[in-house]
């Protein structure tokens, strides 16, 4: 009997740590759906440039450089603006269904597939936040996200309080794995182990925005922040091991760190995706208090819920054998996802040389590495001089005068997508660079009526002050003569 009681205590303790409150899953569902909509909105601004045959990566180039991706992506089967817009709209509709919790599992699966397809269409405009968003959606397919605060919940009599399954355990461990992998990479870099890395990152003008440039005036403080963040990464298992108030404090600390990133660095949606993932660790008392706060407003919508319940029919119940097979398959899939998320960074980490300064490449694009093992030490900005048919020279990206010494490197990139794309294209093969020149020839300079006669794209590098500064260096990404007799034609080199 004592052995049985001890086993029960262990089970309860484990359930408290790897179970997730159903309301936390609902909050995560709303957040992740809104983030997908935000991501689509950011990408829609550059739909033609990055996702059509008239842009920087036509399907012919994708098929030449990455045939496997071209065959897997439904977005790679459509080359027109209208076709891509329709796929964007379909993805947005699926994400909206996730937000309100309508046919939640099917909507989540559809959103996940369409978003992965979009990412495969142009992998050169992805960063760590995109990878984490896609991974979260993959796990979400196997989580009961629609159990509370959803249309599905309105038409169901079941009101789950806490969910404890292999999928919740794997999802709770996922963010910890990301943090620990990132800590491992950082501890293999000389800048992080010497306390200099945060200052390096905030002196990179292509990333440092808002409060970031001001923070560089306090180097001693940044050394402390460096060690604090490395320590938090290494201590991230507290998110799973603690319960109650200690867990709330841990979640608040990590969320504050990512809000700090949002206020100082240009990292796309990455900080917000992590904050959304952190919400799953919040225990029941937090959600109880939130429900008490919103209870008056919820009471005013009771009539609407009753009418909605009357109009909606319950989902047909699956045969027990089918439901059981689905649970087994889901457990296998989440186990594979979790093991893969451990093996992948571990394999990469095994190939990292220690110690020393790594090659000066931008590693913000990989969720496991994020400025590790060593952040870049050169500020990079883009200059795209174009000669118009009138003989005037302007910047092809924004139509302004050509300026090799911009006051803000981050502003030379039209968006985070362009920043990532140009960083990737710098070291890409020629087949990837040619369409960039052709696209700029076709598009012309914004705000200028005259056709573009020739265009070049340069990345300009300048060592940051923390390493002593130095001379600027221009790296030609592409140079092209535009054929005046045809859109985007001509010879390129």
C-alpha positions as CSV (number, residue, x, y, z in Angstrom):
1,X,0.0,0.0,0.0
2,X,2.8,2.6,0.8
3,X,4.4,1.8,-2.6
4,X,1.1,2.5,-4.3
5,X,0.7,5.8,-2.4
6,X,4.2,6.9,-3.4
7,X,3.4,6.1,-7.0
8,X,0.3,8.2,-6.8
9,X,2.2,11.1,-5.4
10,X,4.8,10.9,-8.2
11,X,2.0,10.8,-10.7
12,X,0.4,13.9,-9.2
13,X,3.7,15.7,-9.1
14,X,4.4,14.9,-12.7
15,X,0.9,15.9,-13.8
16,X,1.4,19.3,-12.1
17,X,4.6,19.9,-14.1
18,X,3.7,18.6,-17.6
19,X,0.0,19.2,-17.6
20,X,-1.4,22.4,-19.0
21,X,-4.5,24.3,-17.8
22,X,-7.1,24.2,-20.5
23,X,-7.5,28.0,-20.3
24,X,-3.7,28.4,-20.9
25,X,-4.1,26.3,-24.1
26,X,-7.0,28.6,-25.1
27,X,-4.9,31.7,-24.5
28,X,-2.1,30.1,-26.5
29,X,-4.5,29.3,-29.3
30,X,-5.7,32.9,-29.6
31,X,-2.1,34.2,-29.5
32,X,-0.7,31.8,-32.0
33,X,-3.6,32.4,-34.4
34,X,-3.1,36.2,-34.2
35,X,0.6,35.8,-34.7
36,X,0.0,33.8,-37.9
37,X,-2.3,36.6,-39.1
38,X,0.4,39.2,-38.2
39,X,3.0,37.1,-40.1
40,X,0.8,36.9,-43.1
41,X,0.2,40.7,-43.0
42,X,4.0,41.4,-42.9
43,X,4.6,39.0,-45.8
44,X,1.7,40.3,-47.9
45,X,3.4,43.7,-48.1
46,X,6.1,41.9,-50.2
47,X,3.9,39.2,-51.9
48,X,5.1,40.0,-55.4
49,X,8.7,40.3,-54.4
50,X,9.2,37.1,-52.5
51,X,6.4,34.7,-53.6
52,X,5.7,35.1,-57.4
53,X,7.4,34.5,-60.6
54,X,7.8,38.2,-61.1
55,X,9.9,38.5,-57.8
56,X,13.3,37.6,-56.6
57,X,12.7,33.8,-56.5
58,X,10.7,32.6,-59.5
59,X,9.6,29.0,-59.5
60,X,12.2,28.1,-62.1
61,X,15.0,29.3,-59.8
62,X,13.4,27.4,-56.8
63,X,13.2,24.2,-58.9
64,X,16.8,24.7,-59.9
65,X,18.3,25.4,-56.5
66,X,15.9,23.4,-54.2
67,X,13.8,20.9,-56.2
68,X,12.6,19.0,-53.1
69,X,11.1,22.2,-51.7
70,X,9.5,23.1,-55.0
71,X,7.7,19.7,-55.0
72,X,6.5,20.0,-51.3
73,X,5.1,23.5,-51.4
74,X,1.6,24.2,-52.8
75,X,2.7,27.8,-53.0
76,X,5.4,26.7,-55.4
77,X,2.7,25.5,-57.8
78,X,1.3,29.0,-58.3
79,X,3.4,31.8,-59.9
80,X,0.9,34.7,-60.2
81,X,0.0,37.4,-57.7
82,X,-3.6,36.5,-57.7
83,X,-2.9,32.8,-57.0
84,X,-0.6,33.7,-54.1
85,X,-3.1,36.2,-52.8
86,X,-5.8,33.4,-52.8
87,X,-3.5,31.1,-50.8
88,X,-2.7,33.9,-48.4
89,X,-6.4,34.5,-47.9
90,X,-7.0,30.8,-47.3
91,X,-4.3,30.7,-44.7
92,X,-5.7,33.8,-43.0
93,X,-9.2,32.2,-42.9
94,X,-7.7,29.0,-41.3
95,X,-5.8,31.1,-38.8
96,X,-9.0,33.1,-38.0
97,X,-10.8,29.8,-37.3
98,X,-7.9,29.0,-34.9
99,X,-8.4,32.3,-33.1
100,X,-12.1,31.8,-32.4
101,X,-11.7,28.0,-31.9
102,X,-14.0,26.8,-34.7
103,X,-13.2,23.2,-35.8
104,X,-10.0,23.9,-33.9
105,X,-8.0,20.8,-34.7
106,X,-8.8,20.8,-38.4
107,X,-8.2,24.6,-38.5
108,X,-4.8,24.2,-36.7
109,X,-3.7,21.4,-39.1
110,X,-4.7,23.5,-42.1
111,X,-2.9,26.6,-40.8
112,X,0.2,24.5,-40.1
113,X,0.3,23.0,-43.5
114,X,-0.3,26.2,-45.4
115,X,2.2,28.1,-43.3
116,X,4.9,25.5,-43.8
117,X,4.1,25.5,-47.5
118,X,4.6,29.3,-47.6
119,X,7.9,29.0,-45.7
120,X,9.1,26.4,-48.1
121,X,8.3,28.6,-51.1
122,X,11.0,31.0,-50.0
123,X,13.3,29.9,-47.2
124,X,15.6,32.9,-47.7
125,X,13.2,35.2,-45.8
126,X,12.9,33.1,-42.6
127,X,14.3,33.7,-39.2
128,X,14.2,31.9,-35.8
129,X,10.7,33.2,-35.0
130,X,9.3,31.6,-38.1
131,X,10.8,28.2,-37.2
132,X,9.4,28.4,-33.7
133,X,6.0,29.5,-35.0
134,X,5.9,26.5,-37.3
135,X,7.1,24.1,-34.6
136,X,4.4,25.4,-32.2
137,X,1.7,24.8,-34.8
138,X,3.0,21.3,-35.4
139,X,2.7,20.5,-31.7
140,X,-0.7,22.3,-31.5
141,X,-2.3,19.8,-33.9
142,X,-2.1,17.2,-31.1
143,X,-3.3,19.5,-28.3
144,X,-6.9,20.2,-27.3
145,X,-6.7,23.9,-28.0
146,X,-10.5,24.3,-28.4
147,X,-11.5,23.0,-25.0
148,X,-12.2,26.5,-23.6
149,X,-13.0,30.0,-24.8
150,X,-13.9,28.8,-28.2
151,X,-16.8,28.1,-30.6
152,X,-16.1,24.4,-30.1
153,X,-16.5,24.8,-26.4
154,X,-19.9,26.5,-26.7
155,X,-21.3,23.5,-28.5
156,X,-19.7,21.0,-26.1
157,X,-20.8,20.0,-22.6
158,X,-17.2,19.1,-21.6
159,X,-15.3,21.8,-19.7
160,X,-11.8,20.4,-19.2
161,X,-9.8,22.1,-16.4
162,X,-6.3,20.6,-16.9
163,X,-5.0,18.5,-19.7
164,X,-2.2,15.9,-19.1
165,X,-1.2,13.9,-22.1
166,X,2.1,12.9,-23.8
167,X,1.5,15.9,-26.2
168,X,1.3,18.4,-23.3
169,X,4.5,16.9,-21.7
170,X,6.3,17.2,-25.0
171,X,5.1,20.7,-25.6
172,X,6.1,21.8,-22.1
173,X,9.6,20.4,-22.7
174,X,9.9,22.0,-26.2
175,X,10.7,25.5,-25.1
176,X,13.1,24.2,-22.5
177,X,14.9,22.3,-25.2
178,X,15.2,25.4,-27.3
179,X,16.6,27.4,-24.4
180,X,19.1,24.7,-23.4
181,X,20.3,24.2,-27.0
182,X,20.8,28.0,-27.3
183,X,22.7,28.0,-24.0
184,X,25.0,25.2,-25.3
185,X,25.8,27.2,-28.5
186,X,26.4,30.4,-26.5
187,X,28.8,28.6,-24.1
188,X,30.8,27.6,-27.2
189,X,31.4,31.2,-28.1
190,X,34.2,33.4,-26.8
191,X,32.0,36.5,-26.8
192,X,29.3,35.0,-24.6
193,X,31.7,33.5,-22.1
194,X,33.6,36.8,-21.8
195,X,30.5,38.9,-21.3
196,X,30.8,40.9,-24.5
197,X,28.1,39.4,-26.7
198,X,25.1,41.5,-25.7
199,X,27.1,44.7,-26.4
200,X,28.1,43.3,-29.7
201,X,24.5,42.5,-30.7
202,X,23.2,46.0,-29.6
203,X,26.0,47.7,-31.6
204,X,24.8,45.9,-34.8
205,X,22.8,48.7,-36.4
206,X,20.9,46.3,-38.7
207,X,19.4,44.7,-35.5
208,X,19.5,47.4,-32.8
209,X,16.4,49.5,-32.8
210,X,14.2,51.5,-30.4
211,X,16.0,51.4,-27.0
212,X,18.9,49.3,-28.3
213,X,21.2,52.1,-29.4
214,X,20.8,53.9,-26.1
215,X,21.6,50.8,-24.1
216,X,25.1,50.7,-25.6
217,X,26.0,53.7,-23.5
218,X,26.1,51.4,-20.5
219,X,28.7,48.6,-21.3
220,X,29.0,47.4,-17.6
221,X,25.3,46.9,-17.4
222,X,25.4,44.9,-20.7
223,X,28.0,42.6,-19.3
224,X,25.6,41.8,-16.4
225,X,22.7,41.3,-18.9
226,X,25.0,39.0,-20.9
227,X,25.6,36.7,-17.9
228,X,22.1,37.0,-16.6
229,X,20.6,35.8,-20.0
230,X,23.1,32.9,-20.3
231,X,22.2,31.9,-16.8
232,X,18.5,32.1,-17.5
233,X,18.9,29.9,-20.6
234,X,20.8,27.3,-18.6
235,X,18.3,27.4,-15.8
236,X,15.3,27.1,-18.1
237,X,14.2,23.7,-16.7
238,X,12.7,25.7,-13.8
239,X,9.8,26.3,-16.2
240,X,8.9,22.6,-15.8
241,X,10.3,21.7,-12.4
242,X,8.6,24.5,-10.4
243,X,4.9,24.9,-9.7
244,X,2.6,27.6,-8.2
245,X,4.0,31.0,-7.5
246,X,7.6,30.0,-8.3
247,X,6.5,29.1,-11.8
248,X,4.6,32.3,-12.2
249,X,7.7,34.3,-11.3
250,X,9.8,32.2,-13.7
251,X,7.4,32.8,-16.6
252,X,7.3,36.5,-15.8
253,X,11.1,36.7,-15.8
254,X,11.5,35.0,-19.2
255,X,8.6,37.0,-20.7
256,X,10.2,40.2,-19.5
257,X,13.5,39.1,-21.1
258,X,11.7,38.7,-24.5
259,X,9.9,41.9,-24.1
260,X,13.3,43.5,-23.6
261,X,14.4,41.9,-26.9
262,X,11.3,43.4,-28.6
263,X,12.2,46.9,-27.3
264,X,15.9,46.7,-28.3
265,X,16.2,44.5,-31.4
266,X,14.7,43.9,-34.8
267,X,13.9,40.2,-34.6
268,X,10.6,39.9,-36.4
269,X,7.9,38.0,-34.4
270,X,10.4,35.9,-32.5
271,X,10.0,37.5,-29.1
272,X,6.2,37.5,-29.3
273,X,6.1,33.8,-30.4
274,X,8.2,32.9,-27.3
275,X,5.9,34.9,-25.0
276,X,2.9,33.1,-26.4
277,X,4.6,29.7,-25.7
278,X,5.4,30.9,-22.2
279,X,1.7,31.3,-21.4
280,X,1.2,27.5,-21.3
281,X,3.2,27.3,-18.1
282,X,0.9,29.6,-16.1
283,X,-1.0,27.6,-13.4
284,X,-4.7,27.6,-12.7
285,X,-4.8,30.4,-10.1
286,X,-3.6,32.9,-12.8
287,X,-6.5,31.9,-15.1
288,X,-9.0,31.8,-12.2
289,X,-8.1,35.4,-11.4
290,X,-8.4,36.4,-15.0
291,X,-11.8,34.8,-15.3
292,X,-13.0,36.7,-12.3
293,X,-11.8,40.0,-13.8
294,X,-13.6,39.4,-17.1
295,X,-16.7,37.7,-15.6
296,X,-18.9,40.8,-15.9
297,X,-18.1,41.2,-19.6
298,X,-18.6,37.4,-20.1
299,X,-22.0,37.6,-18.4
300,X,-23.2,40.1,-21.0
301,X,-22.5,37.7,-23.8
302,X,-24.4,34.8,-22.2
303,X,-27.3,35.3,-24.5
304,X,-25.1,35.2,-27.6
305,X,-23.5,32.0,-26.4
306,X,-26.9,30.4,-25.8
307,X,-28.1,31.3,-29.3
308,X,-24.8,30.1,-30.8
309,X,-25.2,26.8,-28.9
310,X,-28.7,26.3,-30.2
311,X,-27.5,26.8,-33.8
312,X,-24.5,24.5,-33.6
313,X,-24.6,20.8,-33.6
314,X,-22.2,18.6,-31.7
315,X,-19.4,16.9,-33.6
316,X,-20.2,13.3,-34.4
317,X,-18.4,11.0,-31.9
318,X,-15.6,9.0,-33.4
319,X,-15.6,5.2,-32.9
320,X,-13.5,4.3,-29.9
321,X,-11.0,2.3,-32.0
322,X,-10.5,5.3,-34.3
323,X,-10.0,7.7,-31.4
324,X,-7.6,5.3,-29.7
325,X,-5.6,4.9,-32.9
326,X,-5.5,8.7,-33.3
327,X,-4.1,9.1,-29.8
328,X,-1.4,6.5,-30.4
329,X,-0.4,8.1,-33.7
330,X,-0.4,11.6,-32.1
331,X,1.9,10.3,-29.3
332,X,4.3,8.9,-31.8
333,X,4.4,12.1,-33.8
334,X,5.0,14.4,-30.8
335,X,7.7,12.0,-29.5
336,X,9.4,12.2,-32.9
337,X,9.1,16.0,-32.9
338,X,10.6,16.2,-29.4
339,X,13.5,13.8,-30.1
340,X,14.2,15.6,-33.4
341,X,14.3,18.9,-31.7
342,X,16.9,17.5,-29.3
343,X,19.0,15.6,-31.8
344,X,19.1,18.4,-34.4
345,X,20.8,21.0,-32.2
346,X,22.9,18.4,-30.4
347,X,24.3,17.3,-33.8
348,X,25.0,20.9,-34.8
349,X,26.6,21.6,-31.4
350,X,28.9,18.7,-31.8
351,X,30.4,20.4,-34.9
352,X,31.0,23.8,-33.2
353,X,34.6,24.6,-32.5
354,X,35.4,25.9,-29.0
355,X,36.4,28.4,-28.1
356,X,37.2,31.4,-30.3
357,X,35.5,33.8,-32.6
358,X,33.3,32.2,-35.2
359,X,32.9,33.3,-38.7
360,X,31.2,36.7,-38.9
361,X,27.8,35.5,-40.2
362,X,24.3,36.5,-39.1
363,X,22.9,33.6,-37.1
364,X,19.5,35.2,-36.2
365,X,17.8,32.9,-38.6
366,X,18.1,29.7,-36.5
367,X,16.0,29.3,-33.4
368,X,18.6,27.1,-31.8
369,X,21.5,29.5,-32.3
370,X,20.3,33.1,-32.2
371,X,23.5,35.1,-32.2
372,X,25.5,32.0,-31.1
373,X,28.1,30.7,-30.8
374,X,29.4,34.2,-31.5
375,X,27.4,37.2,-32.8
376,X,28.6,39.2,-35.9
377,X,31.0,42.1,-35.2
378,X,30.2,44.1,-38.3
379,X,27.3,46.4,-38.9
380,X,25.8,45.7,-42.4
381,X,23.6,47.8,-44.5
382,X,22.4,47.7,-48.1
383,X,22.9,50.2,-50.9
384,X,21.3,49.6,-54.3
385,X,22.5,52.3,-56.7
386,X,20.5,52.4,-59.9
387,X,21.0,54.5,-63.0
388,X,17.7,55.7,-64.5
389,X,17.0,56.4,-68.2
390,X,17.4,60.1,-67.4
391,X,20.9,59.5,-66.1
392,X,19.9,60.1,-62.5
393,X,21.3,57.8,-59.8
394,X,19.0,56.7,-57.1
395,X,18.6,53.8,-54.6
396,X,16.6,51.1,-56.2
397,X,15.1,49.9,-52.9
398,X,13.4,53.1,-51.8
399,X,14.0,55.7,-54.6
400,X,16.0,58.0,-52.4
401,X,19.5,59.4,-53.3
402,X,22.3,57.0,-53.1
403,X,23.9,57.2,-49.6
404,X,26.9,55.0,-48.6
405,X,26.8,56.3,-45.0
406,X,23.2,56.0,-43.8
407,X,22.4,57.3,-40.3
408,X,20.5,54.1,-39.4
409,X,21.6,50.8,-41.0
410,X,18.3,49.1,-40.1
411,X,16.3,51.7,-42.1
412,X,18.2,50.7,-45.3
413,X,16.3,47.4,-45.4
414,X,12.6,47.8,-46.5
415,X,11.6,45.2,-43.9
416,X,12.9,42.3,-41.8
417,X,12.1,40.1,-44.8
418,X,14.5,42.1,-47.0
419,X,17.1,42.1,-44.3
420,X,17.0,38.3,-44.1
421,X,16.9,37.8,-47.8
422,X,19.8,40.0,-48.6
423,X,21.9,38.5,-45.8
424,X,21.2,35.0,-47.3
425,X,21.7,36.1,-50.9
426,X,25.2,37.5,-50.1
427,X,26.6,33.9,-50.0
428,X,24.2,32.3,-52.3
429,X,25.0,30.8,-55.7
430,X,24.7,32.9,-58.8
431,X,21.4,31.3,-59.8
432,X,19.9,32.9,-56.7
433,X,21.4,36.4,-57.3
434,X,20.3,36.8,-60.9
435,X,16.6,37.1,-60.2
436,X,17.2,39.9,-57.7
437,X,18.7,42.1,-60.4
438,X,15.9,41.2,-62.8
439,X,13.3,42.0,-60.2
440,X,14.7,45.4,-59.5
441,X,14.9,46.2,-63.2
442,X,11.3,45.2,-63.7
443,X,10.0,47.0,-60.6
444,X,11.9,50.3,-61.2
445,X,12.8,52.7,-58.4
446,X,9.9,53.6,-56.1
447,X,8.5,57.1,-56.7
448,X,10.4,57.5,-60.0
449,X,8.8,57.3,-63.4
450,X,11.9,56.8,-65.4
451,X,12.9,53.3,-66.3
452,X,16.0,51.7,-64.7
453,X,18.9,51.4,-67.1
454,X,21.3,49.5,-64.7
455,X,21.2,48.4,-61.1
456,X,23.6,47.0,-58.5
457,X,23.2,45.8,-54.9
458,X,25.9,46.1,-52.3
459,X,26.2,45.1,-48.7
460,X,28.4,47.5,-46.9
461,X,30.2,46.3,-43.8
462,X,31.8,48.3,-41.0
463,X,33.3,46.8,-37.7
464,X,31.4,47.8,-34.6
465,X,33.0,50.1,-32.0
466,X,33.3,47.3,-29.5
467,X,36.0,45.7,-31.6
468,X,37.7,48.9,-32.4
469,X,35.9,49.9,-35.6
470,X,37.6,50.0,-38.9
471,X,37.3,50.6,-42.6
472,X,34.1,50.1,-44.5
473,X,34.0,47.3,-47.0
474,X,31.6,47.0,-50.0
475,X,30.4,43.6,-51.1
476,X,28.7,43.4,-54.5
477,X,25.7,41.0,-54.3
478,X,24.5,41.6,-57.9
479,X,25.0,44.0,-60.8
480,X,22.8,44.1,-63.9
481,X,22.3,46.0,-67.0
482,X,18.5,46.3,-67.7
483,X,17.3,45.7,-71.2
484,X,15.3,48.8,-72.2
485,X,13.4,46.8,-74.8
486,X,11.9,44.3,-72.4
487,X,10.8,44.1,-68.8
488,X,13.6,42.8,-66.6
489,X,15.7,41.5,-69.5
490,X,19.2,42.3,-70.4
491,X,22.5,40.8,-69.4
492,X,23.5,40.4,-65.8
493,X,26.8,39.4,-64.2
